[in-house]
Amino acid sequence: MFIFLTILLFGTACNGKVKKDMAKEMANLKPINNRVDPLLRDVRCSFQDKEGNIWFGTRGNGLYKYDGKSFHQFTVNNGLDCNNIYCILEDREGKIWIGTEEGLCLYNGQTFAQIKIPLPKNLPPNNNAYYQNHWVFSMIQAKNGKLWFATIDGVYIYDGKSFTHFPMKEAANGFLSSNAKVERMLEDKAGNIWLGGRTNEGVFRYDGKSITHFKLQQLIQGEKGPRPKLHNWGWPQLQDKNGNLWFSNWGGAYRYDGKTFTGFSAKDGLTVSMVAKIIEDKKGNFWLNGDELFRYDGNSFTRFTTKDKQAYLGGWSILEDRSGILWVGTKENGLYIFDGNEFITYSEYRQ
């Protein structure tokens, strides 16, 4: 256990509430002369808080909060430690945690505080000259209330008072540093923590006492291209309504029913080079976003583009809000929403 780290834990005040029924606003959502706000061009993560506000983390332009009427931008000028945002989490007390390329921040509805995770003295040095930072890849809050952080410096558990290093000796050295063994995490309904990273063979499950290693079949990235590449690692994504667990990698996706892992790739119609995010919508469809956007209805995969078939919908972010509206954050073409039939732009354009 590390030395007690005093952190000022903020209250739960939030700025305004989103209108209860955003679906009524759909008639007013339309493309704005096909122009895209450049600040919302590269969305890396998205999240809806308890008050209904929708948050978007971008690469290079900080954090946005959408209150149902307009977007509010937060950057290093507002107290963030970095404008590259990779994950967002609201804890049970209503505090907003922001994982950035430089570390960890905490938002109380008015101000940001930069949180330093203390590193163990015996932690191997990060020898990657290009990433001498404290990148936070993903965050979860477990059923017992503890927060888990997957970082370039390893996995850490926060109990409300102090951080404990979770060493993951079973995993291979990481992609960006030897300590970055885990990049994504998920807690299932039974309370198991699933952990995965790009250099691992398969995925890991922690039941609170021990770690179990599950191997995965190889999926082929660029199966029909000139340089196909095999992947058998998995990023934990979600547990669906039927209890199945879903994982992704650069070759496709996996579904785990508690006994068997089933792979989905180009041979099944999932013709992608990578899958970065998977969600299940209220209708039971699965949306997979990566280099392209696909919907899986349980039988087949459907590829989606924009209305004019010209814009690229691939990216790292997809969110279904409480009204049932899908928000897709792309890498290059801004923010899109699904009107039930097709995707249209919804970026705030400043004249």
C-alpha positions as CSV (number, residue, x, y, z in Angstrom):
1,M,0.0,0.0,0.0
2,F,1.4,3.4,-0.9
3,I,1.7,6.3,1.5
4,F,-1.7,8.0,2.0
5,L,-2.3,10.5,-0.8
6,T,-4.5,13.3,0.2
7,I,-7.0,14.3,-2.5
8,L,-9.7,17.0,-2.2
9,L,-12.8,15.0,-3.2
10,F,-15.2,17.3,-4.9
11,G,-19.0,17.6,-4.6
12,T,-21.5,16.6,-7.2
13,A,-22.6,19.9,-8.6
14,C,-23.1,20.0,-12.4
15,N,-23.9,22.8,-14.7
16,G,-27.5,22.3,-15.9
17,K,-29.4,19.3,-17.1
18,V,-30.0,17.9,-20.6
19,K,-33.6,18.0,-21.7
20,K,-35.4,14.8,-20.7
21,D,-36.5,13.8,-24.2
22,M,-33.8,14.7,-26.7
23,A,-35.6,12.6,-29.3
24,K,-38.0,15.6,-29.7
25,E,-35.1,17.6,-31.0
26,M,-34.2,15.2,-33.8
27,A,-36.2,17.2,-36.3
28,N,-33.8,20.1,-35.8
29,L,-30.7,18.0,-36.2
30,K,-29.3,18.4,-39.7
31,P,-26.0,18.8,-41.4
32,I,-24.6,22.4,-41.4
33,N,-23.5,22.8,-45.0
34,N,-21.4,19.7,-44.7
35,R,-18.9,21.6,-42.6
36,V,-17.3,20.1,-39.5
37,D,-16.1,21.9,-36.4
38,P,-12.3,21.1,-36.5
39,L,-12.2,21.0,-32.7
40,L,-14.5,18.0,-32.7
41,R,-12.7,16.3,-35.5
42,D,-10.9,13.5,-33.5
43,V,-13.2,12.2,-30.7
44,R,-11.5,9.5,-28.6
45,C,-14.1,8.8,-26.0
46,S,-17.7,9.7,-25.0
47,F,-19.8,9.4,-21.9
48,Q,-23.2,10.5,-20.4
49,D,-23.2,11.6,-16.8
50,K,-26.0,11.2,-14.2
51,E,-27.3,14.7,-15.0
52,G,-27.7,13.8,-18.7
53,N,-24.7,15.8,-19.9
54,I,-22.8,14.2,-22.7
55,W,-19.0,14.4,-22.6
56,F,-16.6,14.0,-25.5
57,G,-12.8,13.7,-25.1
58,T,-10.7,14.6,-28.1
59,R,-7.2,14.2,-29.2
60,G,-5.6,17.7,-29.2
61,N,-8.6,19.9,-28.3
62,G,-9.5,18.9,-24.8
63,L,-12.8,18.0,-23.3
64,Y,-16.4,18.9,-24.4
65,K,-19.6,18.9,-22.4
66,Y,-22.9,18.9,-24.3
67,D,-25.8,20.1,-22.0
68,G,-28.5,19.5,-24.6
69,K,-28.2,23.0,-26.1
70,S,-24.6,23.7,-26.8
71,F,-21.0,22.4,-26.4
72,H,-18.7,23.7,-23.7
73,Q,-15.0,23.2,-24.2
74,F,-12.4,22.6,-21.5
75,T,-8.6,22.6,-22.2
76,V,-5.3,23.1,-20.3
77,N,-6.4,26.7,-19.9
78,N,-9.2,25.5,-17.6
79,G,-6.9,23.2,-15.5
80,L,-6.6,20.0,-17.5
81,D,-3.1,18.6,-17.6
82,C,-3.3,17.8,-21.3
83,N,-5.6,18.3,-24.3
84,N,-5.4,14.7,-25.4
85,I,-8.3,12.9,-23.6
86,Y,-8.6,9.1,-23.7
87,C,-11.2,8.1,-21.1
88,I,-13.9,9.6,-18.8
89,L,-15.6,8.1,-15.8
90,E,-18.2,9.4,-13.3
91,D,-17.9,7.7,-9.9
92,R,-20.7,7.0,-7.5
93,E,-20.3,10.3,-5.8
94,G,-20.7,12.2,-9.1
95,K,-17.1,13.2,-9.5
96,I,-15.8,13.2,-13.1
97,W,-12.4,11.5,-13.6
98,I,-10.5,12.3,-16.9
99,G,-7.7,10.2,-18.2
100,T,-5.3,12.0,-20.4
101,E,-2.0,11.4,-22.2
102,E,-0.3,13.1,-19.3
103,G,-2.1,11.6,-16.3
104,L,-5.3,11.9,-14.3
105,C,-7.6,14.9,-13.6
106,L,-10.7,15.2,-11.4
107,Y,-13.6,17.7,-12.1
108,N,-16.1,18.9,-9.5
109,G,-18.4,20.8,-11.9
110,Q,-16.5,24.0,-11.6
111,T,-12.7,23.3,-11.5
112,F,-10.2,20.6,-12.4
113,A,-7.6,19.1,-10.1
114,Q,-4.6,17.2,-11.4
115,I,-4.1,13.9,-9.5
116,K,-0.7,12.2,-9.4
117,I,-0.7,8.5,-9.0
118,P,2.4,7.6,-6.9
119,L,4.6,5.0,-8.6
120,P,6.3,2.1,-6.7
121,K,10.0,2.5,-6.2
122,N,10.8,-0.8,-7.8
123,L,8.8,-0.1,-11.0
124,P,10.9,-0.8,-14.1
125,P,11.8,2.4,-15.9
126,N,9.9,3.5,-19.0
127,N,12.5,3.3,-21.8
128,N,10.2,4.5,-24.6
129,A,11.7,7.9,-25.5
130,Y,8.6,9.0,-27.3
131,Y,6.2,8.4,-24.4
132,Q,7.8,9.8,-21.2
133,N,4.4,10.6,-19.7
134,H,1.7,9.1,-17.4
135,W,-0.9,8.1,-19.9
136,V,-4.2,6.8,-18.5
137,F,-5.8,4.4,-21.0
138,S,-9.0,3.3,-19.2
139,M,-10.8,3.5,-15.9
140,I,-13.6,1.5,-14.2
141,Q,-15.3,1.6,-10.8
142,A,-15.8,-1.9,-9.4
143,K,-18.9,-3.0,-7.5
144,N,-17.0,-2.6,-4.2
145,G,-16.5,1.1,-5.0
146,K,-12.8,0.9,-5.8
147,L,-11.5,2.7,-8.9
148,W,-9.2,0.9,-11.3
149,F,-6.8,2.7,-13.6
150,A,-4.9,1.2,-16.6
151,T,-2.0,3.4,-17.3
152,I,1.3,3.4,-19.2
153,D,2.9,2.9,-15.7
154,G,0.7,-0.2,-14.9
155,V,-2.6,-0.9,-13.2
156,Y,-3.6,1.0,-10.0
157,I,-6.5,0.6,-7.6
158,Y,-7.8,3.6,-5.6
159,D,-9.8,2.9,-2.5
160,G,-10.7,6.5,-1.8
161,K,-7.6,7.2,0.2
162,S,-4.6,5.7,-1.5
163,F,-3.4,4.0,-4.7
164,T,-2.2,0.4,-4.8
165,H,-0.2,-1.0,-7.7
166,F,-1.7,-4.2,-9.3
167,P,1.4,-5.7,-10.8
168,M,0.0,-8.2,-13.5
169,K,3.1,-10.4,-13.5
170,E,1.2,-12.9,-15.6
171,A,1.0,-10.5,-18.6
172,A,3.7,-9.7,-21.2
173,N,5.5,-6.4,-21.3
174,G,3.3,-3.6,-22.7
175,F,3.1,-1.9,-26.1
176,L,4.1,1.6,-25.1
177,S,6.3,0.7,-22.1
178,S,7.2,-2.5,-20.3
179,N,4.7,-1.5,-17.5
180,A,1.7,-0.9,-19.9
181,K,0.6,-4.5,-19.8
182,V,-3.1,-3.6,-19.6
183,E,-5.0,-1.1,-21.8
184,R,-8.6,-1.9,-21.3
185,M,-10.6,-3.3,-18.3
186,L,-14.2,-4.5,-17.6
187,E,-16.0,-5.8,-14.5
188,D,-18.6,-8.4,-15.3
189,K,-21.9,-9.0,-13.4
190,A,-20.2,-11.6,-11.1
191,G,-17.6,-9.1,-10.0
192,N,-14.7,-10.4,-12.0
193,I,-12.2,-7.9,-13.5
194,W,-11.2,-8.6,-17.1
195,L,-7.9,-7.1,-18.4
196,G,-6.4,-7.0,-21.8
197,G,-3.6,-5.4,-23.8
198,R,-2.1,-5.5,-27.2
199,T,1.0,-7.5,-26.3
200,N,-0.8,-10.2,-24.5
201,E,-1.8,-13.6,-25.8
202,G,-5.5,-13.7,-24.9
203,V,-7.1,-12.0,-21.9
204,F,-7.0,-12.2,-18.1
205,R,-9.7,-12.5,-15.5
206,Y,-9.2,-11.5,-11.9
207,D,-11.7,-12.9,-9.4
208,G,-10.5,-11.0,-6.4
209,K,-8.0,-13.7,-5.4
210,S,-6.2,-15.0,-8.5
211,I,-5.7,-14.4,-12.2
212,T,-6.9,-16.8,-14.9
213,H,-5.4,-16.6,-18.4
214,F,-7.7,-17.3,-21.4
215,K,-6.2,-17.8,-24.8
216,L,-7.9,-16.5,-27.9
217,Q,-8.0,-17.7,-31.5
218,Q,-6.1,-15.7,-34.0
219,L,-8.0,-13.1,-36.0
220,I,-6.5,-11.7,-39.2
221,Q,-6.1,-8.0,-39.7
222,G,-6.2,-7.1,-43.4
223,E,-7.1,-10.6,-44.4
224,K,-7.6,-9.7,-48.1
225,G,-4.8,-7.2,-48.2
226,P,-1.1,-7.5,-49.2
227,R,0.2,-7.7,-45.6
228,P,-2.2,-9.7,-43.3
229,K,-1.4,-9.7,-39.6
230,L,-2.5,-12.1,-36.9
231,H,-3.9,-11.0,-33.6
232,N,-4.9,-13.1,-30.6
233,W,-5.2,-10.4,-27.8
234,G,-8.4,-8.8,-26.6
235,W,-9.6,-5.5,-25.3
236,P,-12.6,-6.1,-22.9
237,Q,-15.5,-4.1,-24.1
238,L,-18.9,-5.0,-22.5
239,Q,-21.2,-7.6,-21.0
240,D,-24.4,-7.8,-23.0
241,K,-28.0,-8.3,-21.9
242,N,-27.6,-12.1,-22.2
243,G,-24.5,-12.2,-20.1
244,N,-22.0,-12.7,-23.0
245,L,-18.7,-10.8,-22.8
246,W,-17.3,-9.0,-25.8
247,F,-13.7,-8.3,-26.7
248,S,-12.0,-6.6,-29.6
249,N,-8.7,-6.4,-31.4
250,W,-7.3,-5.2,-34.7
251,G,-8.6,-8.3,-36.5
252,G,-12.2,-8.3,-35.3
253,A,-14.2,-9.2,-32.2
254,Y,-14.9,-12.1,-29.8
255,R,-18.0,-13.1,-27.9
256,Y,-17.6,-15.2,-24.7
257,D,-20.6,-17.1,-23.4
258,G,-18.9,-18.4,-20.2
259,K,-17.5,-21.5,-21.9
260,T,-16.4,-20.7,-25.5
261,F,-14.9,-17.7,-27.3
262,T,-16.4,-17.1,-30.7
263,G,-14.4,-14.9,-33.1
264,F,-15.9,-12.5,-35.7
265,S,-13.8,-11.2,-38.6
266,A,-13.8,-10.7,-42.3
267,K,-15.1,-14.2,-43.0
268,D,-18.2,-13.2,-41.0
269,G,-18.7,-9.9,-42.8
270,L,-16.8,-7.8,-40.3
271,T,-14.4,-6.4,-42.9
272,V,-12.3,-4.1,-40.7
273,S,-8.7,-3.5,-39.9
274,M,-9.4,-2.9,-36.3
275,V,-12.3,-2.7,-33.7
276,A,-11.7,-0.1,-31.0
277,K,-15.2,0.2,-29.3
278,I,-18.3,-2.1,-29.0
279,I,-21.6,-1.2,-27.5
280,E,-25.1,-2.8,-27.3
281,D,-28.0,-0.5,-28.0
282,K,-31.5,-0.6,-26.4
283,K,-32.8,-2.8,-29.3
284,G,-30.1,-5.4,-28.8
285,N,-28.0,-4.5,-31.8
286,F,-24.2,-4.3,-31.4
287,W,-22.3,-1.4,-32.8
288,L,-18.6,-1.9,-33.5
289,N,-16.4,1.1,-34.3
290,G,-12.8,1.2,-35.5
291,D,-11.5,1.9,-38.9
292,E,-15.1,1.6,-40.0
293,L,-18.6,1.4,-38.4
294,F,-20.6,-1.8,-38.3
295,R,-23.9,-2.9,-36.8
296,Y,-24.4,-6.6,-35.8
297,D,-28.0,-7.7,-35.4
298,G,-27.1,-11.2,-34.1
299,N,-27.1,-12.7,-37.6
300,S,-25.1,-10.4,-39.9
301,F,-22.9,-7.3,-40.0
302,T,-24.0,-4.1,-41.8
303,R,-21.5,-1.4,-42.7
304,F,-22.5,2.2,-42.3
305,T,-21.4,5.4,-44.0
306,T,-22.8,8.9,-44.0
307,K,-25.9,10.0,-46.0
308,D,-23.8,11.1,-49.0
309,K,-21.6,7.9,-48.8
310,Q,-18.5,10.2,-48.8
311,A,-17.6,10.7,-45.1
312,Y,-15.6,8.3,-43.0
313,L,-17.4,7.1,-39.9
314,G,-14.6,5.1,-38.3
315,G,-13.2,6.1,-35.0
316,W,-12.7,5.3,-31.3
317,S,-16.0,6.5,-29.9
318,I,-19.7,5.4,-30.0
319,L,-22.4,6.1,-27.4
320,E,-26.1,5.6,-27.0
321,D,-27.6,8.2,-24.8
322,R,-30.6,7.7,-22.5
323,S,-33.0,8.9,-25.2
324,G,-31.7,6.1,-27.6
325,I,-29.7,8.5,-29.8
326,L,-26.4,7.1,-31.1
327,W,-23.4,9.5,-31.1
328,V,-20.4,8.5,-33.2
329,G,-17.1,10.3,-32.8
330,T,-14.9,9.9,-35.8
331,K,-11.2,10.2,-36.3
332,E,-11.3,12.8,-39.1
333,N,-14.9,13.9,-39.9
334,G,-16.3,15.1,-36.6
335,L,-19.3,14.1,-34.6
336,Y,-22.3,12.2,-36.1
337,I,-25.7,11.1,-34.8
338,F,-28.0,8.3,-36.0
339,D,-31.5,9.4,-36.9
340,G,-32.7,5.8,-37.1
341,N,-31.9,5.4,-40.8
342,E,-28.6,7.2,-41.5
343,F,-25.9,9.2,-39.9
344,I,-25.9,13.0,-40.0
345,T,-23.4,15.6,-38.7
346,Y,-24.0,17.3,-35.4
347,S,-20.9,19.4,-34.8
348,E,-21.2,22.9,-33.4
349,Y,-19.8,25.1,-36.2
350,R,-18.6,28.5,-35.3
351,Q,-18.9,31.1,-38.0
